[in-house]
């Protein structure tokens, strides 16, 4: 278990730098090991060199191997493309939808084209999952009209669907049960799109990890090549590499995507439009995630919590939007000095992290200890200094991050 500091973007940057650094260190360590082994094999039985050879042999025994990284190529997501459909794929006009005769959302007038990547914004309980169920055809409108493209197919993903899996079955049997007309080759090919090897495709579902169950749900959801993907918290059980593979698959998909997620990294890298679910209706949101955060800072949360989705929003009537933006701009200006200090501290920590990686790499050079090792002594001294500076820089960054979060929440 390795602890990373900062947000997801910094974590991903740091992790990738670490993987690249480890690859270089591993290559240098292998070269150093080969160099030492060659020296020992040549001189261990010569009286004049035996002591040096024995010393090098002990150095070889103390050398801790740098582990190979997990094979990222095994993480696969590939949503099969549907056949083209004339837009819009889905449209709603003056629609109301809810439960037991009580509307949750009203006055819905929306449309979906085949190249849309829409993220739903709004507080928990505002109706995002209700909207998803309407789009999925699992709820009928109480008023208004909806229309869909001919032979439209919709894929719906939600974590609770894992409870519907047959725990005694296998990925192959689950997909065969859903797609009895598909050949064994088609079943295997669909599972392979989501990283299931031949062995894992025959593993009992109860033995699958949370991430593997999520990937199985993706395979089941897309087996009939849907035109629209509805993704309700799709990243909850995915590891970092699977999350990146999902992002790439969404961006490569030839249909429409509607996503609900608490993960701003996923939304930022996939969405090209936003719908705001608030005050009992849904409307296009003219802005990006930062504009949405600004509105959160300027408004007051409404505190509902019975629905899933991006946390926190305010009552966002159009007549209040101008005042909210003005208050948000004033707050941004007040927080600007703290933001600058925070960004400077993060850059300093990243610079020192990179410098420490350079020194680690230099100390792994196979010829470093030739000629008395004076250079190695100097490098180790510098490494201690940089390590100390990095600890101080990270401590300052954490302090400023706490101050920033406190100021934003005030």
Secondary structure, DSSP 8 states (H G I E B T S, - for coil): -----S-HHHHHHHHHHHHHHHHHHHHHHHHHHHHHHHHHHHHTTSTTTHHHHHHHHHHHHH---------GGG------------S-SEEEEEEEEEETTEEEEEEEEEEE-TT-EEEEE--TTSSHHHHHHHHTTSS--SEEEEEE-TT--EEEEEGGGGGGS-TTSBHHHHHHHH-TTS-HHHHHHHHHTTT--HHHHTSBGGGS-HHHHHHHHHHHHTTT--SEEEEESTTTT--HHHHHHHHHHHHH-SSEEEEE-S-HHHHHHH-SEEEEEETTEEEE--S-HHHHHHHHHHS-B----SS-SS---B---HHHHHHHHHHHHHHHHHHHHHHHHHHHHHHHHHHHHHHHHHHHHHHT-TTTTGGGSHHHHHHHHHHHHHHHHHHHHHHHHHHHHHHHHHHHH-
